[in-house]
Each structure stands twice: as C-alpha cells, then as structure tokens.
Amino acid sequence: MTNDQKAMLDALDHYLQNKLPTSEIRRRDANHITPYNILPDLGQLGILGLVAPEKWNGLNQDWLTLSLIQERAAQHAYFVGSIINRVVGFGLMTLLNNGTQAQQSIWIPKLIRGDGVISLALTEPSAGSDAGALITRATPQGDGWYINGRKTWISDADGSLALLVPARTDPESKGHRGIGMFIVPRNTPGIAMTQLPKIGNNAMPSWDISFDDVWVSRDSLLGELHQGFKVLGSTLHYSRASLAATCTGCAQSIIDMTIAHIKERHQFGHPLADFQVVRHRIADMQMRVDQSRLTVRHLAWLISTQQDCRREASQAKVIATETLQDLASQSMQLFASYGYSSESDIQRIWRDSRLYTFGEGANEVHRDLIAKQLGL
C-alpha cells in the first residue's frame, strides 16, 4: 500500500471507531437503523468521490484504493461497505460510464457529498437471477415515458435519491433485448413502497416497489434506447467487485473476533487456542480470507487498468461470498452457545452472510457465466 492509502485507511479507522463502536452497531441491527446519516461524513473524508474525476471534485484514485477502503469499512460493519457500494458502484460509476453531461451534473455532486444513495431496482417477482425475464414496461408518451410494473427485494430503495430502473422499452422484445435503463427520482408520483420483513441485514432494508404510471422525461434514459442491458452489465461488475471486497473485510472480522474468543474461552483446563484442531481450523479460515483478498485485488487491478473482467468479477463474487458464509458457520461452531446468543456479534454476521451467495445473482448463475467465459 502507498502512504496515501495507509493514511486514508487510518482516517477511516479513526472515524468508524468513534462513530460506530460495537455497541452502536448492535443497536442499529436490533432497531433496524440505516446508516444514511454517516454518508455526509464519508463524503467529507473523500471516500464517496474517491474514484471520481477531479472535474467533479473527486480524488481520481484507482479502484484498488476503493477496494481497500471497502474491505476496511466492512471489518468495522458490513453495512458501511455496502452503503458505499450503493453510492459508488450503482450510482457514480453508472453515471460516469453511461450518463449524459446533464445527468452527471444533476446526480454526481449529490452522490459525492453524501446526500443519499442510488438503488438498483432490478429484481421482479418473476425475474431474479434471470434478469432477461423482466416485464416492467416503459411506454413512450410525448417527451417522456410511463413506467408500469413491480420490483421486489430492492435494497435501500426508500432512502435513495433515485432508482435505476430497467424496463422493457420494446414490447415485442424478449430476453435481454429491448430494455431501457432509467434513472427515476425517488419522489416521482406513482411510486409506492412496502418494506419486506427479513431475518438479517437489518440496517439495509429491502422494499417491494410498484410503478403505477410513473412518468419520467426523455432525459431520464441512461445510455441508448433498447440497450439497457449494456448499462446494467457495466454497472454490475463494479457492484460485484464492491460486494466481494466488503465480504472479504467482514470475513476478516470473523477471524479477529474468533481468535479473541478461543484465547479467552477455556475447556478441560486449557484455552481453546491450545487445541490443535481449533488452531488448524483458524489457519484454514485465514487462508481462505487471504485467497479471497487476492482475488478481489486482482479484479480491482483489472478494473483500474480498464481490462475486460466479466469472468473475474463473477469469480470474485462467488469466492468472497462463499468464504464469508463458510467462515460465519465455522465461527458459530467455535463460539457454540455464546455465538447463538442474540447479543453476540457473530450471530449477526451469520444471519447477514446468508444473503450474499444469492444476492446480486445466485452463485450457481455466476458459475455458469464463468463457464461461458471459458468457452463452455
């Protein structure tokens, strides 16, 4: 790491240790409190504009630096790395790569300041990992569009500045063709939201959204008409890179808290750390995290050097999410009843981690994408 990167990580550590101590993280999980209030602070630290060009008052850093930041943020609390992804992966990068000058001027300064997040409203009741099956439609009307349909399991939707909404712009099209991507302000008339109950990720609420004749102007279309899947593809490899970095940081936090536990917990007159079977399990857990970390860093390098990385993005997502899920399960075994207590930190990560192997595309689908990239 460079001295600048170390300085940014130190500043982030200092901020999160003071703003989000363990007691506050537990309180937010128990009371379903979102982290939107920390976004302006992250903006002041320069994190939200880290990879933005200087013309937008960004720091013009590479993706590797952002991945280091997201990993470290998630070591404190997963939801911090996740909220950065909403701003940068879904919002900033989508606009930088696909937005018009007018669209960028409206949204990018707000994102960099920390005014809010951008949510990707992709999943539908009948279109999850099979995004080409979506049926939400956008019908042209005058100098704009009417959007009608339903989206579900949309994270942070109610707290967003705007929604990225893929909708079918060609009613005769099927699959990935004939879809447009729209940026829709959250307060647009005709949008109704219902929060969905779930077992984890309480600081990252999910919503069911209906679009009832939601009118948006022609200027809300991101990219070319009927080419929304190209926009979506360029968005997803950034968000998958962010997810992988965040899962890696969270997995490292599992090891840190597990090591502290096995040093303190005694059985048969010895600390658990004295038993070889326990020590070897921790060694295996750390090796898996390091493998995940190297995969994430390699993907970040590919993004920074503007190389094709569709396969590597899927690989990093699969490796990091499965590492986190496996480590959470192994740590629960070592914590035993202490971990099963609702007051423990490991049970929160255990509940939360179950989402990521099927969120942002099920890992089974990603494995198929990887196979296709290999020519199979």
N, C-alpha and C positions, 0 to 999 in steps of 0.2 A: 504494500500500500504506500501511496505517496504521503508526504507530510500534510498536504491539504485534506486528503481523505481521512487521515487519522484525526485531524482537528475537527472535521465535521462529525465524525463518529463520537468524539469526546463531547462535543456540544450537544449532540442528540442524547447521549447517555445522561448528561447532567440535567437536561430538561425533563426527560421522562422519569428519572429517579425522583425528581421533586414534584412533578405534575401527576404522575401515575404510579405511586407506590403500590405495593401488593394489596394493601387494604382498599385502595381506590379501585383497582382492577376487579377485586372481588365484589365490591359494592355495585359497580356498573353491571357486572354479569348478573347479580342477584336481582337488580332492579331494571334491567333492560335499558340501560342508559347509553345512548350513542356517543361516539367521540367527535361529533362535528365541532364542538366548541374548541378543540385543540387545533383545528385547521388554520386559523389565522396565525397561531404561534409557529406552526410548521412552515407557513408562508414567510414569516419573519426570519426564520432560520435559513431560508433559501432552498429548502428541500423540495417544495412543490414546483419550483421553477428550475430545478437542478439541470434538467436536460433541455430546457427551452433556450432558443437563441437569444443573444443579447438584445436584439431589437424589441423583445418582449420583456426586457429586464430580467431575463433568465441568466443562469450561470454557464450555459453552454458546455456542460460536463458530459461525459460519455455514460453509456448505460451500465457499465461495470460499477461506476461510483454509485449509481442509483441502486443497483442490486445489493451493494454493501450496506447502504442505508436501510433498505427494506429488511434485510436479514437482521440487522441490529435492532431495528424497531420491533420486530416480531419476537426477539428474545425478551423484550420487556412485556409486550402484549400483542397477541396476534392481530387484534383489530386495528392497531396503529399501522402495521404494514399493509393491511387490507384497505384502509381508508386512503392511503397514499396511492394505491392501485386505482381506486375509483377516480382520483383526480388526474393522475398521470397516464396510466395505461388506457383507461376507457376514454378520458376526456382530452387531455393535452395532445397525446400522440395521434389520436384520431383526427383532431383538428389540424395539427401541423402537416399531416400527410394527405388529408383529403378536403380540408376546409377552404373556402374562398377567403379572400382578404377581409371581406365584410364579416364573415362568420368568425374568423380568427380574432378580429378586433373586438367583437362583442364578448366572446367567451374566454379567450386565453387570459386576459388580465384578471378576470374574476377567479379563475382557477388558481393562478399563481399566487394571488393574495390570500387564498383560503376562504373565499366566500361560500364555497359549497363543493359538491361532487357532481359527477356525471354518472348516471346509471345506465347500464346496457339492458334494454327491455327486449330480450331475445326469446326466452323460453315461452312456449304456449302450452295449453293443456294437452295438445296432441303433437307437439313439436319440441322435444327436449334436445337430446344429442343429435337427432335428425332435424337439423335446422332448416333443411330444404323443404320440410313438410309444413312450414308456417302458412297460415291462412289469413292473418290480419291483412287488410287491404287498404290501399291508398287510392282514392278515386279523384282524378283531376276535376277541378271546378274553378272556373275563372282564372285568376292568377295564383292559385294555390291548390291544396289537396284536402280532402276529407279522409281522415283515418278512422277506420272502424275495426274492432277486434278485441282480443283479450290476451294479456300476457300474465305469466304467473311465476312465482319464486324469483322476483326481481329484487335484488339486494339494495338496500338504502334508497329505494325509489322515492319515498315520501320526503326525505331530507335532501333531495337532489336539486340542483339548479335546473337541470334539463335531463331528458331521457333520450338515449339513442334508440330509435325505433325502426327496425327493419320491417317493411310491409310490402306486400305484393302490388307492384305498380302495373303489371301486365296481367289482367285477369285470366288470360288464356295460357299463361306460362305454368310450368311445373318445375319442381326441384329448385336448384339454385339460380335459375334464370328468372328474369322479370321481377326482380326485387329491388326496391329502393331503400336507402338508409336516410332517415330523417332525424334532425335534432329538434326536439319538441320541448319548449319551456314547461317546467313542472306545473305552473299555474294556468295552463291553457284550458279554457272551458271544455267540458266534455270528458275530462279525465277523472275517474273515480278509483279510489284505492281502498283495499281491505287488508289489514295486517294478517299474516299467516302464523299460527302458533307452531313452534318447533322446539326441539329438545336441546339445541345448542346455538352457539354464535349469537348470544342474546344481545350483544352490543352492535350487531349487524342485522337489523330487522329485515324481513322479506315480505313482499307485498304481492297481492293479486290486483291486476290493473285492468280496467275496462276503458276502451276508447269508443265513445259514442258521438259520432260526427264531430270529431276533433279537427278543427280547421287550422291548417298551417300554411304559411305563404310559400311561394315557389322558392324563396331563398333558404328554406329550411332543408332542402335536399343536399345531402353530403355526397360529393362525387357525381358520377354520371348517372343519368336515368337508366333504370333497369340493371345497374351494376353495383347494387348494394352489397353483394357478397364479396366483391373485391375490397370494399371498405371494411367489411367485417373481418376478412382474412388478415388485413394489415393491422387491425385492432387486436385480434385475439393472440397473436404471437407475443405482443407486448404484455398483455394481461396474463398470459401463461408464464412468461418469464418472471413477472412480479409475484404471481402465486407461488412459483417454485422457490423464489428467494425467501418469501415470507414463511413458507412451510419449513424451509431449512433452518431459519432462525428460531422458529418455535420448537423444532426438534432438538436444537442445541440447548434450549432452555430446559427441556425434559431431562437431558443428561445432567445438567448442572444441578437441578433440584434432586435428582435421584442419587447422585454421588453424595450430596449433603445428607440425605436420608440414611443411606447404608452405612455412613460413618458414625451416625448417632444411634441407630437402632441396633440393640443387642439381642442375640439369641444364643442359647447354650453357652453363655458366658463370654461371648465374643461379639464384636461389631459385625454386622452382615458383610462389611467390606473385607473381612478376613477370609471369607469362604471363596474358594476358587471358582465355584460355579457362578457365583454372583459377579466376581471380578471379570470373568471371561464374558459374561453377558454384557456388562458395561463396555468392555473393549469392542465387542461386536457392534453395539449400538453406536459408539463413536465412529467406527469405521464406516458405517452406513451414512452417518451425517456428513462425514468428510467426502464420501463419494457423491452424495447429493450436492454438496457445496461446489465441488469441482465441475459437475455437470452444469450447475447454474452459472458459474463463472465463465465456462466455455460458451454458453449461449449468450451471455452478456457481451462477450468479446465479438461474437458473430454479429450481434445487433449493432454494436459500436462501429464495426468495420463494414456495415451495410451489405452483409452476405446473406444469401438465402438460408433460412434456418427453420423451415417448417418442420422438418423431422426432429431437429434438436429441441425445438420448443415443445413438441409433444413428449419427447423423451424426458426432458427436464420436469415437465408437469407430472408424468407418471412416476418417475423415480422419487421426486421430492414428496409428493402426496402419500405414496405408499410407505416411504421411510417414516414420515410423521405418524401415520396411522399405526404402523407396527411398533414404533417406539412408545407411543402412548399406551398401547396394550401391554407391552413388556414392563413398562414402569409401573402400571397399575398392579401387576403381579408382584413386583418387589415391594411396593408400598402396602399391599394387602389391605386390611381393613382401614388403615389410615388413609389410603387413597380413595377408598369407597365412601368416605365421609363427604357429605355435601359441602363441608367447609374447606376441603383440600383444593389445592390448585391443580393437581394432576387430573382430578376427575373432570374439571372444566375443559382442559385440553383434550382429554379422552372423548368427551361429548362433541366438542367442536371439530376435532380432526376427522370425524366420520363423514363429514360433508365433502371434503376436498377431492376424494377419489372419483366422485361422480359430478361434482360441481365443475363448471366450465368444460363440459364434455366428459362423459364417462371414460374411465381409463381403458375399457375394452374398445371403445371407438378410437381412442388415441393409438392403441396398439395396431389397429387396422390402418390408420393413417401412416404410421411408421412403416408398416409392411408395404404399403403402396409406394412410399418414397424409396423403398429398396427395390422396386420393380416387380413386386409380387402381386 
